[in-house]
Amino acid sequence: PMMMGPPPEGLPDGVSREEVMNKEGGGFFFYPPGHPNHVPGSVNPSVLMEGQLRSSVHPAERIAPHWSKSTFSAQGMPNVICEARHATFGPLQTVQGRLVRCNPPQANSPISNVSQVRGNVVYIKRGGCSFTKKARMAQNAGAVAMVVANSDRETFGMSFTDDGEPLENITIPCVMISSDVCEKLESCKQSPDGRAPWTCALAPLEAPGAHMQPPQGMPMPPPNMQGGPPPPNGRPP
């Protein structure tokens, strides 16, 4: 089964903290039944699918959804502008830098191309480990922000998995972009040094849950108040 972080009483019997960190956590958009802040009726029983509920919530996690306006720019290319969904951890701040792919692509082990990542925005593929582990790997490599490439055309709030280290030690913005945006970014050939030709600028939208205005005549989609989509192939990596 997908593990969403250790329960309040500690790790499950026979499960190590390393095993937890090597599982991908899901999105968290409502307090689960049994939580002190749970609102009865706020969770539709039809959506209580595996991976959508968390057994524990860190007190410092941001539950309200937050987005940043993300602008990707490359010479000779039209800008790619989208909303990137923030994780429930990491600061909400403006940041800009070269967009750099990491090795390994999922950052499920220490990043080896540190000289390329340092001082830049690191582009990390979804899967292979928890979002918390990705953030720690990115920060340890000197990235100024982490952009996670989703495998689905949705985005969701990447949740914190208790790895025994303080949540507050994650000091870089951590966002997710949808697969259709990723396709546009990846269509450009990277340079020989492993860097993508894009620069990335993140600018937090002012209010929690705020969205950019849609093009004229286009309806505003409602915020996704469900859990995030399942991992690729419908099972944890």
Protein Blocks (a to p, Z undefined) as FASTA:
>chain_A
ZZebjafkbccehiafklmmmpccdddfbdcehiaklcghkacfklmcghiacfbdcfkb
cfbdcddddddddehiacddddddddfedcdddddddddddddfklpaccfklmlmgopa
cdddeehiafklmmmmmmmnopabdcdddfbfbdcddddddehiafklpccdcddddfkl
mmmmmmpccdfkopafbdcdddddfbghiacdddehiacddddfbdcdddehhiaZZ
